[in-house]
Amino acid sequence: MERIAKTPQPPYYAVIFTSQRTNGDHGYAKMANEMIKLASQQEGFLGIESARDSEVGITVSYWDSLESINKWKNHSAHKIAQERGKAEWYQSFSLRICKVERDDLFEK
Amino acid sequence: MERIAKTPQPPYYAVIFTSQRTNGDHGYAKMANEMIKLASQQEGFLGIESARDSEVGITVSYWDSLESINKWKNHSAHKIAQERGKAEWYQSFSLRICKVERDDLFEK
């Protein structure tokens, strides 16, 4: 998967998920990979970018519409992951739904 | 600095900067810290979140308006950093300007 998402012309939507983990894995890495794979199969999915260091992780997923974001939010397997996330994996997180108005790509 | 930004009620704006570095530091770490410090002193700055792993970095800065984003883009010291970024530090990057429409914070 591309680490910098190749998205279409704006407008489109972004979900910015910033998180601080609890200690230990508790099945997180496996579920995180499954959720990225599953998200990428959903209608309206445009791409995903993710980086994690020792303190914080940021995952940005891109979507064609708020409707597609809402469907993914309510996907049954994703809802199970969300519950485990709150119970086990995350100390804190923020979730922001955004409309991308302009973008620019630089490549050497 | 808080690793998860405490932002006001939406709407506000986000700049999502996703990058892949060139090899070596070349003064990057020092300049990156200076730019975060300088950005946080600008009018309309609301917060910043950043994560970098071995392949990719994502920095999201939050602003009260497109005007504040544009002023920061054109800040003289920031423009010098942008030029060095293209010449020395980044293999590729994407920059997205977004309007944050909804957000949610979870804390244990």
Backbone of each chain as ProteinMPNN parsed JSONL, in Angstrom:
{"seq_chain_A": "MERIAKTPQPPYYAVIFTSQRTNGDHGYAKMANEMIKLASQQEGFLGIESARDSEVGITVSYWDSLESINKWKNHSAHKIAQERGKAEWYQSFSLRICKVERDDLFEK", "coords_chain_A": {"N_chain_A": [[0.847, -1.215, 0.0], [0.505, 2.236, -0.769], [2.319, 4.703, 1.044], [1.836, 7.391, 1.125], [-1.221, 8.663, 0.425], [-2.868, 8.472, -2.704], [-5.044, 10.556, -3.698], [-8.205, 11.694, -5.156], [-9.16, 14.71, -7.023], [-9.98, 17.41, -4.813], [-13.314, 18.448, -3.713], [-13.121, 16.096, -0.973], [-13.356, 13.746, 1.76], [-11.827, 13.527, 5.031], [-10.818, 11.478, 7.753], [-9.387, 12.044, 10.716], [-7.555, 10.332, 12.979], [-6.193, 10.337, 16.031], [-4.133, 8.907, 18.441], [-3.308, 7.679, 21.72], [-1.738, 4.921, 23.015], [-2.512, 2.186, 25.276], [-0.35, 0.248, 27.475], [1.411, -2.615, 26.126], [0.406, -5.184, 23.716], [-2.031, -6.695, 23.31], [-3.454, -7.883, 21.201], [-3.717, -5.829, 19.44], [-2.123, -5.057, 17.112], [-2.685, -6.99, 15.159], [-5.475, -6.661, 14.861], [-5.534, -3.996, 14.023], [-4.301, -4.122, 11.504], [-6.161, -5.758, 10.197], [-8.377, -4.071, 10.227], [-7.534, -1.949, 8.602], [-7.313, -3.27, 6.174], [-9.974, -4.082, 5.818], [-11.325, -1.616, 5.811], [-10.322, -0.572, 3.45], [-11.711, -1.965, 1.586], [-14.214, -0.938, 1.562], [-17.052, 0.811, 0.211], [-16.497, 3.906, -1.315], [-14.089, 4.412, -0.105], [-10.963, 6.071, -0.215], [-8.271, 6.102, 0.412], [-5.481, 5.684, 2.747], [-3.423, 6.83, 5.424], [-0.8, 6.363, 7.736], [1.007, 6.714, 10.768], [3.101, 5.841, 13.462], [4.673, 6.565, 16.499], [6.659, 6.182, 19.522], [4.999, 7.38, 21.335], [2.593, 8.372, 20.239], [0.007, 7.832, 17.776], [-1.032, 8.493, 14.454], [-3.642, 8.188, 12.243], [-4.926, 8.718, 9.109], [-7.756, 8.497, 7.218], [-9.267, 8.524, 3.973], [-12.181, 9.532, 2.221], [-15.044, 9.394, 0.014], [-17.388, 10.67, 0.746], [-19.531, 11.91, 3.426], [-21.459, 10.07, 3.96], [-20.285, 7.592, 3.26], [-18.298, 7.5, 5.242], [-19.892, 7.311, 7.498], [-21.161, 4.852, 7.085], [-18.957, 3.121, 7.273], [-18.217, 3.66, 9.926], [-20.349, 2.401, 11.186], [-20.105, -0.23, 10.45], [-20.271, -3.68, 11.169], [-18.048, -5.328, 12.028], [-16.169, -3.365, 12.424], [-17.327, -1.92, 14.478], [-17.082, -3.675, 16.609], [-14.31, -3.663, 16.864], [-13.984, -0.973, 17.585], [-15.133, -0.962, 20.152], [-13.403, -2.701, 21.546], [-11.139, -1.16, 21.299], [-11.677, 1.091, 22.944], [-11.921, -0.218, 25.373], [-9.522, -1.648, 25.722], [-7.204, -0.885, 24.133], [-6.65, 1.86, 23.789], [-5.494, 4.695, 25.49], [-6.238, 7.288, 25.19], [-7.952, 9.111, 22.64], [-8.486, 11.161, 19.715], [-10.925, 12.016, 17.288], [-11.522, 13.243, 14.181], [-13.651, 14.647, 11.779], [-13.388, 15.73, 8.537], [-13.627, 18.052, 5.815], [-11.845, 17.959, 2.913], [-10.424, 20.582, 1.303], [-8.434, 21.645, -0.304], [-5.502, 20.353, -1.902], [-2.091, 19.195, -2.257], [0.618, 17.696, -3.887], [3.938, 16.651, -3.564], [6.641, 15.294, -5.256], [9.809, 13.82, -5.674]], "CA_chain_A": [[0.0, 0.0, 0.0], [1.219, 3.514, -0.787], [2.311, 5.341, 2.362], [1.151, 8.677, 0.926], [-2.408, 8.293, -0.351], [-3.122, 9.169, -3.967], [-6.469, 10.882, -3.628], [-8.697, 12.444, -6.324], [-9.316, 16.156, -6.827], [-10.934, 17.814, -3.78], [-13.458, 18.061, -2.309], [-13.394, 14.749, -0.454], [-13.388, 13.814, 3.22], [-10.754, 12.893, 5.794], [-11.022, 11.174, 9.165], [-8.095, 12.096, 11.415], [-7.642, 9.568, 14.226], [-4.944, 10.492, 16.775], [-4.347, 8.062, 19.617], [-2.254, 7.25, 22.635], [-2.013, 3.529, 23.345], [-2.194, 1.583, 26.572], [0.847, -0.6, 27.371], [1.196, -3.989, 25.665], [-0.257, -5.286, 22.413], [-3.423, -7.134, 23.528], [-4.133, -8.171, 19.928], [-3.922, -4.579, 18.697], [-1.472, -4.995, 15.793], [-3.446, -7.855, 14.257], [-6.767, -6.033, 14.568], [-5.291, -2.763, 13.262], [-4.088, -4.525, 10.107], [-7.438, -6.234, 9.656], [-9.284, -2.927, 10.018], [-7.06, -1.212, 7.428], [-7.693, -4.077, 5.016], [-11.432, -4.044, 5.68], [-11.695, -0.247, 5.406], [-9.948, -0.336, 2.042], [-12.678, -2.662, 0.732], [-15.526, -0.304, 1.669], [-17.479, 1.758, -0.819], [-16.173, 5.295, -1.034], [-12.735, 4.525, 0.478], [-10.038, 6.675, -1.182], [-6.871, 5.89, 0.778], [-5.202, 5.772, 4.189], [-2.04, 7.128, 5.801], [-0.671, 6.05, 9.146], [2.346, 6.771, 11.364], [3.048, 5.681, 14.923], [5.948, 6.534, 17.213], [6.537, 5.555, 20.839], [4.005, 8.06, 22.169], [1.32, 8.727, 19.597], [-0.232, 7.36, 16.424], [-2.001, 9.26, 13.658], [-4.13, 7.517, 11.044], [-5.878, 9.534, 8.347], [-8.39, 7.785, 6.1], [-9.915, 9.447, 3.039], [-13.478, 8.992, 1.799], [-15.71, 10.244, -0.985], [-18.569, 11.368, 1.278], [-19.865, 11.669, 4.832], [-22.263, 8.839, 3.993], [-19.353, 6.461, 3.292], [-17.681, 7.496, 6.574], [-20.897, 6.847, 8.448], [-21.335, 3.405, 6.867], [-17.791, 2.454, 7.848], [-18.353, 3.782, 11.382], [-21.37, 1.465, 11.66], [-19.809, -1.599, 9.989], [-20.344, -4.529, 12.371], [-16.71, -5.722, 12.499], [-15.51, -2.132, 12.886], [-17.924, -1.545, 15.776], [-16.452, -4.552, 17.606], [-12.955, -3.118, 17.058], [-14.114, 0.287, 18.336], [-15.388, -1.275, 21.569], [-12.151, -3.206, 22.127], [-10.237, -0.011, 21.352], [-11.961, 1.883, 24.147], [-11.74, -1.039, 26.575], [-8.202, -2.26, 25.896], [-6.035, -0.453, 23.382], [-6.365, 3.295, 23.768], [-5.562, 5.529, 26.677], [-7.02, 8.451, 24.747], [-7.894, 9.376, 21.201], [-9.391, 12.15, 19.121], [-11.431, 11.64, 15.974], [-12.008, 14.473, 13.544], [-14.207, 14.467, 10.441], [-12.997, 16.966, 7.841], [-13.781, 18.179, 4.369], [-10.583, 18.405, 2.312], [-10.781, 21.62, 0.338], [-7.305, 21.817, -1.232], [-4.363, 19.495, -1.602], [-0.905, 19.383, -3.075], [1.526, 16.551, -3.765], [5.312, 16.899, -4.014], [7.422, 14.063, -5.41], [11.095, 14.004, -6.358]], "C_chain_A": [[0.879, 1.26, 0.0], [1.193, 4.144, 0.605], [1.75, 6.758, 2.301], [-0.002, 8.413, -0.032], [-2.527, 9.138, -1.614], [-4.628, 9.395, -4.068], [-6.899, 11.684, -4.854], [-8.735, 13.949, -6.039], [-10.276, 16.44, -5.67], [-12.196, 18.406, -4.444], [-13.643, 16.565, -2.107], [-13.259, 14.858, 1.065], [-12.22, 13.058, 3.851], [-11.229, 12.615, 7.21], [-9.64, 11.115, 9.806], [-8.265, 11.43, 12.774], [-6.275, 9.625, 14.908], [-5.094, 9.772, 18.111], [-3.096, 7.89, 20.453], [-2.643, 5.874, 23.154], [-1.859, 3.25, 24.842], [-0.915, 0.757, 26.399], [0.488, -1.997, 26.871], [0.389, -4.03, 24.383], [-1.735, -5.67, 22.534], [-4.174, -7.391, 22.225], [-4.322, -6.959, 19.038], [-3.375, -4.633, 17.271], [-2.25, -5.807, 14.758], [-4.768, -7.186, 13.861], [-6.582, -4.763, 13.728], [-5.092, -3.08, 11.782], [-5.375, -5.012, 9.455], [-8.379, -5.073, 9.344], [-8.856, -2.085, 8.808], [-7.469, -1.948, 6.151], [-9.199, -3.983, 4.752], [-11.903, -2.651, 5.226], [-11.451, -0.045, 3.912], [-10.888, -1.044, 1.067], [-14.048, -1.981, 0.734], [-15.777, 0.656, 0.508], [-17.075, 3.17, -0.404], [-14.811, 5.504, -0.4], [-11.765, 5.056, -0.58], [-8.57, 6.427, -0.855], [-6.681, 6.041, 2.271], [-3.717, 6.048, 4.398], [-1.922, 6.912, 7.297], [0.78, 6.147, 9.589], [2.192, 6.607, 12.87], [4.464, 5.738, 15.474], [5.692, 6.03, 18.632], [5.431, 6.184, 21.686], [2.624, 8.2, 21.549], [1.228, 8.111, 18.204], [-1.244, 8.266, 15.734], [-2.351, 8.423, 12.438], [-5.146, 8.434, 10.38], [-6.439, 8.676, 7.228], [-9.194, 8.792, 5.275], [-11.115, 8.768, 2.403], [-14.148, 9.954, 0.822], [-16.85, 11.066, -0.411], [-18.739, 11.082, 2.767], [-20.667, 10.384, 4.975], [-21.342, 7.598, 4.056], [-18.667, 6.352, 4.652], [-18.647, 6.909, 7.596], [-21.143, 5.339, 8.313], [-20.17, 2.63, 7.474], [-17.832, 2.508, 9.377], [-19.287, 2.702, 11.928], [-21.197, 0.028, 11.152], [-19.665, -2.51, 11.216], [-18.963, -4.913, 12.909], [-15.946, -4.518, 13.039], [-16.057, -1.713, 14.256], [-17.333, -2.407, 16.912], [-15.039, -4.046, 17.922], [-12.998, -1.825, 17.866], [-14.303, 0.023, 19.829], [-14.127, -1.804, 22.25], [-11.139, -2.079, 22.264], [-10.428, 0.799, 22.62], [-11.642, 1.088, 25.418], [-10.269, -1.382, 26.82], [-7.028, -1.469, 25.325], [-5.651, 1.018, 23.548], [-6.502, 3.93, 25.146], [-6.403, 6.767, 26.389], [-6.947, 8.528, 23.232], [-8.801, 10.54, 20.829], [-9.731, 11.678, 17.714], [-12.01, 12.903, 15.356], [-12.459, 14.183, 12.112], [-14.057, 15.788, 9.699], [-13.347, 16.898, 6.362], [-12.474, 18.726, 3.793], [-10.923, 19.377, 1.181], [-9.7, 21.849, -0.713], [-6.245, 20.786, -0.906], [-3.254, 19.708, -2.623], [0.022, 18.195, -2.833], [2.883, 16.941, -4.332], [6.025, 15.563, -4.107], [8.706, 14.391, -6.164], [11.241, 13.043, -7.508]], "O_chain_A": [[1.886, 1.317, 0.706], [0.16, 4.123, 1.275], [1.248, 7.273, 3.3], [0.212, 7.99, -1.168], [-2.315, 10.351, -1.595], [-5.376, 8.509, -4.48], [-6.06, 12.288, -5.523], [-8.382, 14.394, -4.947], [-11.3, 15.766, -5.558], [-12.149, 18.817, -5.603], [-14.228, 15.867, -2.935], [-13.066, 15.954, 1.591], [-11.701, 12.093, 3.291], [-11.955, 13.416, 7.799], [-8.827, 10.249, 9.481], [-9.025, 11.906, 13.618], [-5.311, 9.032, 14.423], [-6.066, 9.997, 18.833], [-1.975, 7.95, 19.95], [-3.744, 5.685, 23.67], [-1.175, 3.975, 25.565], [-0.448, 0.587, 25.273], [-0.597, -2.505, 27.152], [-0.237, -3.041, 24.001], [-2.592, -5.034, 21.921], [-5.378, -7.151, 22.14], [-4.997, -7.031, 18.012], [-4.084, -4.293, 16.324], [-2.448, -5.365, 13.627], [-5.131, -7.15, 12.685], [-7.377, -4.489, 12.83], [-5.638, -2.4, 10.913], [-5.641, -4.709, 8.292], [-9.085, -5.083, 8.336], [-9.701, -1.57, 8.076], [-7.91, -1.336, 5.178], [-9.634, -3.825, 3.612], [-12.773, -2.534, 4.363], [-12.257, 0.563, 3.209], [-10.872, -0.764, -0.131], [-14.945, -2.392, -0.002], [-14.856, 1.221, -0.081], [-17.293, 3.573, 0.738], [-14.405, 6.644, -0.173], [-11.74, 4.559, -1.706], [-7.713, 6.526, -1.734], [-7.589, 6.469, 2.983], [-2.869, 5.563, 3.65], [-2.841, 7.239, 8.048], [1.683, 5.715, 8.872], [1.276, 7.16, 13.477], [5.354, 5.045, 14.982], [4.615, 5.505, 18.912], [4.976, 5.575, 22.654], [1.611, 8.152, 22.247], [2.241, 7.897, 17.539], [-2.192, 8.744, 16.356], [-1.47, 8.001, 11.689], [-6.107, 8.873, 11.011], [-5.691, 8.181, 6.385], [-9.724, 9.77, 5.799], [-11.075, 7.579, 2.086], [-13.864, 11.151, 0.802], [-17.249, 12.063, -1.012], [-18.163, 10.133, 3.299], [-20.567, 9.69, 5.988], [-21.602, 6.67, 4.822], [-18.471, 5.25, 5.163], [-18.26, 6.111, 8.45], [-21.311, 4.64, 9.312], [-20.374, 1.6, 8.116], [-17.52, 1.522, 10.045], [-19.047, 2.153, 13.003], [-22.048, -0.826, 11.4], [-19.008, -2.141, 12.189], [-18.728, -4.833, 14.115], [-15.174, -4.635, 13.99], [-15.312, -1.204, 15.093], [-17.117, -1.924, 18.024], [-14.625, -4.004, 19.08], [-12.151, -1.601, 18.731], [-13.707, 0.7, 20.667], [-13.81, -1.418, 23.376], [-10.371, -2.041, 23.225], [-9.459, 1.153, 23.293], [-11.16, 1.642, 26.406], [-9.813, -1.408, 27.963], [-5.974, -1.386, 25.954], [-4.477, 1.376, 23.459], [-7.486, 3.727, 25.858], [-7.173, 7.227, 27.232], [-5.986, 8.06, 22.622], [-9.756, 10.857, 21.538], [-8.928, 11.028, 17.046], [-12.88, 13.551, 15.939], [-11.739, 13.554, 11.337], [-14.528, 16.83, 10.156], [-13.358, 15.83, 5.75], [-12.049, 19.827, 4.145], [-11.621, 19.026, 0.23], [-9.992, 22.197, -1.857], [-6.104, 20.386, 0.25], [-3.446, 20.305, -3.683], [0.183, 17.747, -1.697], [2.977, 17.488, -5.431], [6.02, 14.784, -3.154], [8.7, 15.131, -7.148], [12.261, 13.055, -8.197]]}, "seq_chain_B": "MERIAKTPQPPYYAVIFTSQRTNGDHGYAKMANEMIKLASQQEGFLGIESARDSEVGITVSYWDSLESINKWKNHSAHKIAQERGKAEWYQSFSLRICKVERDDLFEK", "coords_chain_B": {"N_chain_B": [[4.248, 19.876, 25.511], [0.904, 18.965, 24.667], [0.15, 15.768, 23.295], [-2.128, 14.987, 21.983], [-4.152, 17.229, 20.447], [-5.954, 19.815, 22.062], [-8.632, 21.088, 20.912], [-10.942, 23.753, 19.937], [-14.618, 23.911, 19.768], [-15.833, 22.64, 16.652], [-16.773, 24.573, 13.671], [-13.336, 24.41, 12.552], [-9.995, 24.613, 11.172], [-7.789, 22.238, 9.542], [-4.461, 21.29, 8.738], [-3.089, 18.767, 7.011], [-0.113, 17.167, 6.874], [1.751, 14.932, 5.248], [4.599, 12.953, 5.011], [7.511, 11.599, 3.379], [10.771, 10.992, 4.243], [14.07, 11.993, 3.097], [17.261, 10.229, 3.243], [19.244, 10.472, 6.236], [19.896, 13.275, 8.495], [20.473, 16.093, 8.063], [20.058, 18.548, 9.363], [17.379, 18.528, 9.831], [15.812, 17.746, 12.176], [16.292, 19.741, 14.071], [15.318, 22.033, 12.735], [12.651, 21.243, 12.362], [11.676, 21.185, 14.994], [12.0, 23.893, 15.602], [10.166, 25.008, 13.802], [7.717, 23.994, 14.714], [7.598, 25.261, 17.173], [7.549, 27.949, 16.351], [5.235, 28.014, 14.736], [3.322, 27.599, 16.7], [3.234, 30.005, 17.902], [1.869, 31.654, 16.236], [-0.828, 33.768, 15.114], [-4.081, 32.537, 15.472], [-3.398, 29.884, 15.613], [-4.218, 26.635, 16.764], [-3.388, 24.165, 17.677], [-1.273, 21.183, 17.51], [-0.404, 18.024, 16.139], [1.71, 15.202, 15.893], [3.364, 12.446, 14.413], [5.913, 10.101, 13.764], [7.23, 7.391, 12.008], [9.543, 4.832, 10.876], [9.187, 5.015, 8.163], [7.284, 6.978, 7.371], [5.939, 10.234, 8.093], [3.435, 12.02, 9.856], [2.023, 15.127, 10.28], [-0.324, 17.1, 11.822], [-1.698, 20.222, 11.852], [-3.703, 22.641, 13.536], [-6.028, 25.265, 12.979], [-7.646, 28.496, 13.215], [-8.769, 29.616, 10.942], [-8.796, 29.896, 7.307], [-7.367, 32.077, 6.566], [-5.459, 32.427, 8.616], [-3.953, 30.1, 8.174], [-2.914, 30.671, 5.676], [-1.343, 32.92, 6.221], [0.612, 31.771, 7.85], [1.707, 29.977, 6.034], [3.012, 31.789, 4.403], [4.85, 32.987, 6.045], [8.06, 34.335, 6.669], [10.296, 32.874, 7.772], [9.244, 30.346, 7.74], [8.912, 29.94, 5.038], [11.531, 29.715, 4.166], [12.18, 27.306, 5.43], [10.408, 25.628, 4.069], [11.523, 25.637, 1.499], [14.027, 24.433, 1.971], [13.063, 21.992, 2.782], [11.974, 20.884, 0.426], [14.292, 20.764, -1.099], [16.129, 19.261, 0.422], [15.104, 17.597, 2.602], [12.76, 16.09, 2.152], [11.533, 13.3, 0.402], [9.088, 12.907, -0.704], [5.893, 14.481, -0.314], [2.554, 15.115, 0.914], [0.086, 17.649, 1.159], [-2.679, 18.756, 2.783], [-5.511, 20.805, 3.002], [-8.066, 21.295, 5.215], [-11.472, 21.506, 6.343], [-12.563, 21.138, 9.542], [-15.319, 19.429, 10.566], [-16.659, 17.917, 12.47], [-15.86, 16.628, 15.719], [-14.427, 14.409, 18.191], [-13.527, 13.405, 21.433], [-11.833, 10.994, 23.307], [-11.087, 9.957, 26.523], [-9.475, 8.109, 29.071]], "CA_chain_B": [[3.073, 20.058, 24.629], [-0.043, 17.841, 24.572], [0.307, 15.013, 22.049], [-3.433, 15.081, 21.304], [-4.474, 18.659, 20.56], [-7.235, 20.204, 22.643], [-9.134, 22.103, 19.988], [-12.276, 24.26, 20.3], [-15.741, 23.363, 19.005], [-15.813, 22.889, 15.21], [-15.734, 24.329, 12.676], [-12.011, 25.021, 12.497], [-9.286, 24.073, 10.007], [-6.654, 21.344, 9.763], [-3.498, 21.07, 7.658], [-2.516, 17.424, 7.139], [1.148, 17.114, 6.144], [2.258, 13.557, 5.288], [5.874, 13.062, 4.302], [8.554, 10.578, 3.388], [12.047, 11.686, 4.351], [15.308, 11.51, 2.486], [18.133, 9.631, 4.251], [20.09, 11.394, 6.992], [19.166, 14.345, 9.191], [20.686, 17.349, 7.32], [19.494, 19.687, 10.098], [15.914, 18.437, 9.829], [15.196, 17.661, 13.507], [16.393, 21.066, 14.692], [14.387, 22.929, 12.041], [11.275, 20.79, 12.628], [11.314, 21.687, 16.324], [11.857, 25.353, 15.519], [8.942, 25.345, 13.068], [6.573, 23.722, 15.6], [7.576, 26.343, 18.165], [7.158, 29.187, 15.674], [3.82, 27.874, 14.347], [2.462, 27.699, 17.886], [3.172, 31.415, 18.294], [1.162, 32.427, 15.212], [-2.237, 34.083, 15.347], [-5.03, 31.564, 14.937], [-2.929, 28.504, 15.841], [-5.046, 25.968, 17.767], [-2.76, 22.957, 18.206], [-0.523, 20.393, 16.526], [-0.189, 16.603, 16.45], [2.742, 14.71, 14.999], [3.893, 11.093, 14.639], [6.811, 9.679, 12.689], [7.891, 6.094, 12.136], [10.732, 4.72, 10.029], [8.867, 5.241, 6.753], [6.416, 8.107, 7.06], [5.559, 11.127, 9.18], [2.193, 12.787, 9.671], [1.843, 16.249, 11.193], [-1.586, 17.808, 11.597], [-1.82, 21.451, 12.628], [-5.086, 23.13, 13.574], [-6.067, 26.721, 12.821], [-9.005, 29.049, 13.32], [-9.283, 30.112, 9.659], [-7.919, 29.773, 6.137], [-6.484, 33.257, 6.561], [-4.32, 32.126, 9.495], [-3.129, 29.104, 7.479], [-2.219, 31.35, 4.586], [-0.294, 33.764, 6.824], [1.699, 30.876, 8.281], [2.35, 29.494, 4.802], [3.844, 32.855, 3.829], [5.794, 33.495, 7.051], [9.376, 34.31, 6.015], [11.131, 31.764, 8.27], [8.601, 29.115, 7.296], [9.173, 29.795, 3.593], [12.906, 29.189, 4.057], [12.108, 25.884, 5.796], [9.736, 24.925, 2.964], [12.476, 25.458, 0.394], [14.999, 23.401, 2.373], [12.327, 20.728, 2.802], [11.903, 20.353, -0.942], [15.641, 20.515, -1.616], [16.982, 18.364, 1.22], [14.571, 16.71, 3.642], [11.621, 15.247, 1.785], [11.462, 12.564, -0.846], [7.744, 13.225, -1.198], [4.924, 14.846, 0.731], [1.253, 15.661, 0.535], [-0.386, 18.709, 2.047], [-4.124, 18.874, 2.578], [-6.18, 21.83, 3.801], [-9.377, 20.707, 5.507], [-12.366, 22.118, 7.324], [-13.019, 20.129, 10.505], [-16.757, 19.632, 10.741], [-17.074, 17.249, 13.709], [-14.766, 15.933, 16.388], [-14.789, 13.648, 19.374], [-12.341, 13.097, 22.228], [-12.013, 9.918, 24.29], [-10.001, 9.877, 27.507], [-9.759, 7.225, 30.213]], "C_chain_B": [[2.19, 18.805, 24.63], [0.155, 17.101, 23.256], [-1.002, 14.905, 21.274], [-3.95, 16.494, 21.54], [-5.87, 18.861, 21.16], [-7.765, 21.39, 21.845], [-10.526, 22.571, 20.411], [-13.373, 23.528, 19.522], [-15.544, 23.622, 17.514], [-16.902, 23.91, 14.84], [-14.425, 25.056, 12.968], [-11.269, 24.319, 11.361], [-8.104, 23.194, 10.414], [-5.767, 21.338, 8.522], [-2.841, 19.714, 7.914], [-1.28, 17.356, 6.249], [1.726, 15.71, 6.326], [3.521, 13.496, 4.447], [6.701, 11.788, 4.391], [9.875, 11.307, 3.285], [13.098, 11.134, 3.38], [16.156, 10.865, 3.589], [18.962, 10.701, 4.954], [19.302, 12.554, 7.564], [19.252, 15.68, 8.45], [20.07, 18.565, 8.027], [17.984, 19.659, 10.223], [15.307, 18.541, 11.229], [15.181, 19.03, 14.188], [15.365, 22.018, 14.068], [12.936, 22.54, 12.313], [10.804, 21.305, 13.99], [11.12, 23.197, 16.322], [10.544, 25.743, 14.855], [7.689, 25.09, 13.913], [6.441, 24.849, 16.626], [7.067, 27.652, 17.537], [5.685, 29.145, 15.267], [2.912, 28.138, 15.545], [2.343, 29.133, 18.397], [2.346, 32.257, 17.323], [-0.287, 32.665, 15.617], [-3.103, 33.001, 14.723], [-4.597, 30.116, 15.066], [-3.733, 27.873, 16.971], [-4.384, 24.728, 18.371], [-2.058, 22.191, 17.103], [-0.361, 18.962, 17.046], [0.8, 16.06, 15.438], [3.17, 13.301, 15.392], [4.78, 10.74, 13.46], [7.341, 8.286, 12.992], [9.008, 6.019, 11.095], [10.44, 5.048, 8.559], [8.156, 6.548, 6.456], [6.176, 8.959, 8.305], [4.263, 11.822, 8.837], [2.172, 13.877, 10.725], [0.541, 16.933, 10.823], [-1.582, 19.054, 12.471], [-3.232, 21.996, 12.473], [-5.092, 24.648, 13.694], [-7.5, 27.218, 12.865], [-9.602, 29.436, 11.975], [-8.292, 29.832, 8.526], [-6.936, 30.935, 6.07], [-5.251, 33.011, 7.445], [-3.382, 31.106, 8.848], [-2.285, 29.764, 6.399], [-1.089, 32.256, 5.1], [0.905, 32.913, 7.239], [2.453, 30.334, 7.069], [3.357, 30.518, 4.275], [4.8, 33.514, 4.825], [7.227, 33.31, 6.526], [10.246, 33.131, 6.471], [10.559, 30.418, 7.814], [8.867, 28.871, 5.811], [10.596, 29.257, 3.352], [12.916, 27.691, 4.37], [11.447, 25.064, 4.69], [10.706, 24.643, 1.812], [13.514, 24.392, 0.727], [14.331, 22.032, 2.406], [12.291, 20.088, 1.428], [13.29, 19.963, -1.455], [16.337, 19.36, -0.898], [16.262, 17.273, 1.995], [13.528, 15.723, 3.174], [11.798, 14.598, 0.418], [10.124, 12.844, -1.524], [6.889, 13.685, -0.024], [3.593, 15.242, 0.109], [0.83, 16.655, 1.602], [-1.866, 18.873, 1.748], [-4.711, 19.9, 3.542], [-7.631, 21.414, 3.965], [-10.165, 21.58, 6.473], [-12.87, 21.016, 8.25], [-14.473, 20.413, 10.839], [-17.282, 19.026, 12.041], [-15.845, 16.698, 14.385], [-15.27, 15.293, 17.667], [-13.497, 13.307, 20.103], [-12.685, 12.012, 23.237], [-10.818, 9.924, 25.224], [-10.427, 8.967, 28.643], [-9.536, 7.974, 31.516]], "O_chain_B": [[2.711, 17.691, 24.595], [0.311, 17.732, 22.21], [-0.993, 14.751, 20.053], [-4.162, 16.908, 22.679], [-6.825, 18.169, 20.808], [-7.389, 22.539, 22.08], [-11.215, 21.874, 21.155], [-13.089, 22.638, 18.72], [-15.127, 24.717, 17.138], [-17.851, 24.098, 15.601], [-14.403, 26.146, 13.54], [-11.864, 23.504, 10.656], [-7.504, 23.376, 11.474], [-6.261, 21.376, 7.395], [-2.129, 19.534, 8.903], [-1.377, 17.471, 5.027], [2.143, 15.343, 7.425], [3.523, 13.935, 3.297], [6.599, 11.016, 5.345], [10.092, 12.12, 2.387], [13.025, 9.995, 2.919], [15.794, 10.953, 4.762], [19.337, 11.707, 4.351], [18.163, 12.791, 7.161], [18.231, 16.332, 8.228], [19.615, 19.502, 7.37], [17.371, 20.631, 10.662], [14.391, 19.333, 11.449], [14.189, 19.423, 14.801], [14.638, 22.716, 14.776], [12.083, 23.412, 12.476], [9.684, 21.797, 14.127], [10.2, 23.718, 16.953], [9.882, 26.688, 15.284], [6.725, 25.852, 13.852], [5.344, 25.328, 16.913], [6.256, 28.362, 18.131], [4.967, 30.131, 15.435], [1.881, 28.801, 15.432], [1.476, 29.444, 19.212], [2.142, 33.448, 17.56], [-0.888, 31.881, 16.352], [-2.883, 32.599, 13.581], [-5.335, 29.211, 14.676], [-3.918, 28.49, 18.02], [-4.771, 24.285, 19.453], [-2.214, 22.494, 15.92], [-0.202, 18.736, 18.246], [0.743, 16.409, 14.259], [3.32, 13.003, 16.577], [4.455, 11.035, 12.31], [7.838, 8.024, 14.088], [9.373, 7.033, 10.5], [11.364, 5.33, 7.797], [8.388, 7.163, 5.416], [6.206, 8.458, 9.429], [4.014, 12.171, 7.683], [2.286, 13.599, 11.919], [0.322, 17.299, 9.669], [-1.475, 18.956, 13.693], [-3.87, 21.838, 11.432], [-4.279, 25.238, 14.406], [-8.443, 26.474, 12.594], [-10.82, 29.573, 11.865], [-7.113, 29.569, 8.761], [-5.817, 30.791, 5.579], [-4.132, 33.35, 7.059], [-2.162, 31.226, 8.956], [-1.105, 29.457, 6.231], [-0.023, 32.344, 4.491], [2.057, 33.282, 7.01], [3.681, 30.242, 7.078], [4.418, 30.156, 3.766], [5.479, 34.484, 4.489], [7.563, 32.249, 5.999], [10.863, 32.463, 5.641], [11.302, 29.476, 7.539], [9.028, 27.728, 5.383], [10.822, 28.45, 2.451], [13.565, 26.905, 3.68], [11.87, 23.943, 4.404], [10.706, 23.557, 1.233], [13.847, 23.554, -0.111], [14.963, 21.024, 2.092], [12.546, 18.892, 1.282], [13.445, 18.962, -2.155], [17.048, 18.573, -1.523], [16.741, 16.141, 2.05], [13.413, 14.632, 3.731], [12.156, 15.243, -0.567], [10.042, 12.997, -2.743], [7.142, 13.316, 1.122], [3.516, 15.645, -1.052], [1.168, 16.523, 2.778], [-2.259, 19.1, 0.604], [-4.441, 19.868, 4.742], [-8.342, 21.203, 2.983], [-9.6, 22.291, 7.304], [-13.523, 20.073, 7.803], [-14.817, 21.489, 11.329], [-18.222, 19.544, 12.643], [-14.88, 16.334, 13.713], [-16.363, 15.582, 18.154], [-12.495, 12.961, 19.477], [-13.696, 12.095, 23.935], [-9.671, 9.9, 24.777], [-11.559, 9.025, 29.122], [-9.721, 7.408, 32.594]]}, "name": "protein", "num_of_chains": 2, "seq": "MERIAKTPQPPYYAVIFTSQRTNGDHGYAKMANEMIKLASQQEGFLGIESARDSEVGITVSYWDSLESINKWKNHSAHKIAQERGKAEWYQSFSLRICKVERDDLFEKMERIAKTPQPPYYAVIFTSQRTNGDHGYAKMANEMIKLASQQEGFLGIESARDSEVGITVSYWDSLESINKWKNHSAHKIAQERGKAEWYQSFSLRICKVERDDLFEK"}
